[in-house]
Amino acid sequence: MTPADLSLTVQHAVRRAVDDGALRVDVPPRVKVERARPGGTGEYASSVALTLARPAGRTALDVAEVLKERLQGAPGILAVDITGPGFLNFTLRRDAGGDLVRAVRAAGASYGHGSALAGTVVRFAEVTESRARVVTEVVVRLLRSQGADAGFGGTERIHVLGGGDPLDALGVDAARWSLLRAAPQDRPLDGPPLLVQHERNSLFRVRYAHARVRRLLVNGAQLGVRPEDETAYETAYETAYETAYETDLHASELLGVLGDHPVALLSAARHRAPDRVARHLEATADALLAFQHDVLPLGDEKPSAAHRSRLALAEAAGTVLAGGLSLLGISAPDQI
């Protein structure tokens, strides 16, 4: 894990804390990390908790504890310690990217599902209004994905703004994205733009990113390159870091959003907010589309272990995109 990787990982932890309501601050555009000083713990340290303490109205130690909870177990991090007035200290581990890719490959479309809500029983009232019906149906899936016993037959309701019934006019996929991508307190997305194949169309970007992964796998097979997650990502990063920094940054960003996927699903289930899944899929798609150009050999470049590792990472992104779209009841085509 490079300093750029670690900086993005800490920034993601701040964003998750803000999304969960644990911190009320603006997410910093970047987080500074530096080598731990003599006598410190681990290899790297960050003063981000001290920076956020005043705007959060909390002590730096409180902020550090909030972030530590969200950083423990993150890809590439072996241990997180808090020292002094609230410094975060990181002990790193090797081949975190390979571990994450292996976890996605083992779980498949169920990556991110868990048991955090086991023992929770939720029963929703039957609804007839189109948007409330679709949102409630997806929330039930999300709750079940986290181990909850969820279904219908109770009195709990999900309150959403109206907006008509777009299902017939738009088709199932675009209509569901229109209803689910907007937060419950917002009106559904405008329907016609969701039918246009353009990068401004968030649904198109997500489905196109999945289709690009499928094409990369086909093209890779034609070149004799197949996904391989056993290669240590750290070696590839260290070799290319100074000469291809942007490539490393794109891989780091993609690893970061894939590592965030379980937290995004749990947060969406807890808050009854399918829009959080949709926004996370957008972030995954954008990271994949930025990364895609460096996956396969270019020109006279010979296939290598690095290409196999990158293809495995792209394949993992496609798995996450397909799994997330499935939870939303939206198809993930192999071609667009």
N, C-alpha and C positions, 0 to 999 in steps of 0.2 A: 504494500500500500504506500503510495506516494503522499507527500504533503497535500497535493491538490485533492487526492482522493479523500484524505482525512478531513480537509476543510469542507468539502461537499457533504460528507457524512454528518459532521456536526451541524452544518446549516440545515440539513434535512431534519435533524432532531429538534432544532428550534422551531421549524415549520410545523412539525407534528405536535409539539407542545402548544403552539398557538392554535392550531386546528382543534385540538382537544379541549381548549379553554384553560389549560394549566398555566399558561403565560399570556399576558396581554401586552404585547410589544410588536413593533414592526420587525419582520424578519430581515436581518442584515443582508445586504447584497453579497457579501463574502465574509468568511470567518477566518481570522488569522490564527495559524498554528505555527509553532516554532519548536526547535529542539529543546528538550527538557534541560534545564540548567543543572550544573553539578549539585549533587545532593537531592535532586528531584526524583520523581518516580516515573518509570517508563521511558519511552523514547521521545515522545512529543507532549507539548502542553498548550493550553489555550486559556486566555483570560476572558472569553466571551461572557461568562456568567457575571463577571465584575462589570462589563460594559452594559449588560442588560438589566442589572439590578435596579438602578434608579428609575428608568422608564417603566419597569415592571412593578415598582412599588414594593419590592421584596429585598431581602438581604441577598448578597451574592452567594452565600452558602445555600439558601433556599433554592435559588435559580440553578445552582450547580447540581443539587439533588434531583431537581426536575429533569434536567438534561441527562444526568447519569442514568436515570431509570430508562430513558429512551435510547441510550447509546450502548448499554450492556447487551452483548450478543450480536451487535451489528457486524456485518461482514468486514473482516480485517482487523477487528479489535478484540484482543484477548482479555483486557482488563481496563477499567476506568477507575481512577482514584481521585479524590478531592483533597487538595493540600492548601495550606495557608488560608487566606480569607475567602477562597472560592475558585482556585485554579483547578481546571480539569487536566488530569494527566493520563496519557494513553500508553498502554503496552500493546504492541501490534503483534499479529500472527501472520504467518505466511500462507499463500495460496487461498486467500479468502474468496477470490473470484471463483476459483474452481469449486470450493465448497458450496457457494451459492448456486452455481450452475448445476451441480450434482443434486442439490436439494430440489430445485425446480424439476429436473429430469425425473427424479424419483417420485415426486408428487403429481406431476402432470398438471391437468386442469384444476386439481384440488390444492395446488400450492397456495398457501395463505389461509387455508381452512384450519381451524383449530378447535380447542375445547375451552377457551377462556370464559364462555357464557354457559358452560355446562351447569345444569341445575336451575337455570332461568326458564320460567314458563311464561309465554306471552300468547294471548288469544285476542285476535282482532275481530271487530264487528264486520259483518258482511257489508260491502259497499257496492253501489251501482254506478256512481259517477266515474267516467272513464279514467281520468288521471288518478284519482284516489285508488281505484281498483288496481291499476298498473303499479303504482308506487307501493301499495301494501303488499302486493304479490312479490315484488322484488325484496322488500324488507324482510318478508318471511324467509326467503331464500338466504339472505345475508345472515339472519339470526341463526338459522339452521347450520350455516357454514361454520359458525363459531360455537356450535355445540348446544345451542338453546333449543328448547322444545317450543316451537312456534307454529301457529296455525290460526284457524278461524273458529268462531263460536263464542267470542267474548264481547266486551264492550269497549275495548281500547280502540281509538280511531287515530288515523293520521290525517292531520289537517293540511290541505294544500289549496292554493288558489285555483280557481277555475281556468277555463281557457278553451272550452269547446271540445269536440271529439275529432281529432285529426287522423284517426286510424284509417278510415276509408280513403281519404284524400292523399295521404302520404305513403301508404304501405307500412307494413309492420315495423321494419327496422328504423326508418326515419321517424315514424310517429313515436316509437318508444324512446328514442334518443331525445326528441323534442320534449317529452314529458319528464324524463328522468334526469337529463343534464342540468336543468334549471333547479335551483334550490326550492324547497316547498313554499317558501315565502315569496318566490318570484314567479312570474308568468312563464308558461312554456316557451321554448325557443320558437322563433318564426320558422314555419315549416318549409316553404319553397326553397330557401337557400340550402337546406339539408339534402336536397336532391341533386345539387350541382357538384360535379367532381372537381373541387378546387381546394387548395390548401387552407383557405379561410373557413372551409366546412370542417368542423371538428370531427364529426362522424366519419367523413371521408378519410381524414388523416389517420384515424385509429384503424379503420378497416384496411386502408391502403398499406399501413405499416405491417399489418399481419400478412397481407398478400406479398409484400416485399420479402419478408422472412421466408415464405414458402418458395419464392423464386430464387433467393440466395441458396437455399438448400439444393434445389434442382441444378443451378449453375455450378455449385460447389461439387456436386457428384460428377458432373461432366468434366471438371478439372481434376478429379481425383482427390478432392478435399472434402472430408466428412467431419462432423462435429467431434471434438475431443475435449473433454473437460478435465483430463488428468494433468494437462500441462500447467505448470505453475504460472499464474498470471504475473506474479511478481517479477519473474525472470524477463518476460516480454516487456513489462513496463520499464525495468531498469535498463534494458538494452536500448529501447527506443526513446526514453524519456526526453533527453536533451535535443534529439533531432526531430522528434515528432510529437511535440507537447500537445498539440491540439487533438491528435488521435488518442492519446492517453486520457485527456480530459473528457472526450466523448465516451470512452469506455467506462471511465469512472462515474460519469453521470448516469449511464445506463445501469451499471451495477447498483448505484445508489437507489434508483427508483424501483428496481426489482427487489432490493432488500426491504424497501418500504411497503411492498405490496401486502404482506400480512397485517401490518399496522393499519393500512388504509381500509382493508376489509373489516377489521375489528371496529375501527372508528365509525365506519358507515353503519354497521349493525347496531352499535350502541346508541348512535344519534338518530337512527331511523332515517338515514340520509343517503340514498343511492347516488345522488349527485357527486358525493365524494369518490365513489368508484369511477364514475365517468371522468372526473377531473384527473384522477390518478392514471387512467388509461390514456388520456391525452398526453400527460407528462411522459409516460412510457413510450408512446408512439413518437413524440418529438425527439426523445433521446435516441431511439432506435434509428430514426431517419437521419439524424446527424452522424451516427456511428456507421451506417451501412456501407459507406464508400470505402472503408478501410478493411472490410471483412475478407474479401477474396483477393488473390494475386492480381496485380495490374501490369500490363505490358509484358516485359520479359521476366518479371518477378517469379521466382520459383515457389511452389507451394511449400509451406513450412508448418511447424508445430504452432506457431503464432496464429497462422490463418485458421487452423483447426480449432484453436481456442476461441478466436473471435467468432467463428461460425457457431460454436456451441453457445456463446453468449447471446448471439442473435436468435438462435433457436429458442433459448430460454425466454427471451422477450416475446417471441411469437406465442409461446405457451401461456404466458401471463395475459397477453392481449386476448387470446381465445377464451381463456377461463373467465376473465372479467366480463367480456361481452356476453358469454353464456349466462352469467349470473343476472345480467340485465335483460336477458331474453332476446338478444340481438345476434344475428348470424355473423360469422367470421369467414368470409369467402377466401379461397385460395388464389383467386384471380380477380382483378378489377380492371 
